[in-house]
């Protein structure tokens, strides 16, 4: 099964965005974790990481939509 260039680009960009999100949540949990729970600042940082992921995925979608393949 062969994939065209557009599909490969979409997969790669999505995979990178998801890996960055996972890395961000790991960083937040290790820096703001206390006795197995998140501190108040950690909760805010986690919400910020989720919001950043949404913005990155929005930007990636716009980039892919406007790109000529």
Order of alpha helices (4+ residues) and beta strands (2+ residues): alpha-beta-beta-alpha
